């Protein structure tokens, strides 16, 4: 799937699961939720989980195992961003292409910062 497709599918799933029933998503909420997902990724790291490690937790309530781990929490953040972009009409694939092209044109370690 290309980014544009993932963006559309992610938003459709969010709508199907009731996350848009009569509610407008605020930009600040999205940023806070992304921060929450990144914090969950950090907690996985602090617990000693490996970067590529995906654990499937048994969740008998839903009948499917729930994947957890650093890759999953990072994916949650990306999916929240893509969902919001679809909601407000941002073409994230185009934005990524433009930013990547610009980054290629920058000088070595531009800005003089350490990290």
N, C-alpha and C positions, 0 to 999 in steps of 0.2 A: 504494500500500500504506500502511496505517496502521502506527504504531509497533508495536502489538501483533503484527501480522502479520509485520513485518520481524524482530521479536524471535524469533518461533517458527521462521521459515525459517532465520535465521542459526544458531540452535542445532541444527536438524536437519542443516544442512550440516556443521557442526563434528563432529557425531556420525558422520555418513556418512564423513567424511574421517579418522576414527580418533582424534580429539582427546579422546575420553572412554572409550577402551578400558581399563576397569579402573582408571581414575585419577580421583581427586577433585581438582577445581580448588580451589586455596587462594586466599583473598581477596588476600593479598599478591602472589601470582603475577599475578593479573589486574591489579592496580594497576601492577606493574612492566611488564607487557606494554603497558598503555595508555601509560605513560610512554615506552616504547620507540617506539610509533607516533607520539606527539607529537614526540619527538626527531627522528624521520625527517622529519616535516613541517617542523621547524625547519631541518634540513639542506637540504631542497629550497629553502627561502627563502634560506638562506645561499649556495646555488649560483646564485641569481638567477632562480629559477623564479617565474613570476607566480602570484598567488592562484588564478586560474581555470584555469591551464594543466594539461592532462592529456596526458602523453606515453605513447604505446603502444610499449613495448619489444618487439622481436621475440624471442620465446622459442620457437624451433623445437622444443624438447624436448616441449612440451605442445601445439603446434599452434595456440595462440591467443596473441595479443599480451597482454602484461601492462601494465595501466595503472599509471602512477606520477605523482607530483606531490603538491602540497599537498592538494588536495581528496581524493585517494585515501588519503593517510596519515591525514587527519582521519576519513575514512569507516572506515578500519581500526580506529581507536580507538573510534568509536561502535559498530561491530559487535562488538568484543570486550566492551564494556559490556553490550550487549543480549544477547549469548550468555550471559554470566554471569548476568544477571538472569533469563533463562529457566531456567537451570540451578538457581538457588536459589529460584525462584518469586516474584520481584519483578515487579510490574506497572509497568513503566517508563512506559508511556503515562499511567497514573493519577498517578504521581509527578510527571511533567512538568506535567500539568494542574494539580495542587495547587500546585506551586512557582510556576508562571506566575501563577496567581490570587493567591498571596501577594505576589509581586513587584509586581503591579499596585497593591497596597494600600500599598506602602512610600512614604516621603516622597522628595522629590527629593534625589539623591546622599546617601542615608541612610548613616549611619556616619561621615561626615566624612572619609573617606579620599580621597587624591588619585587613585589608580587602583584 
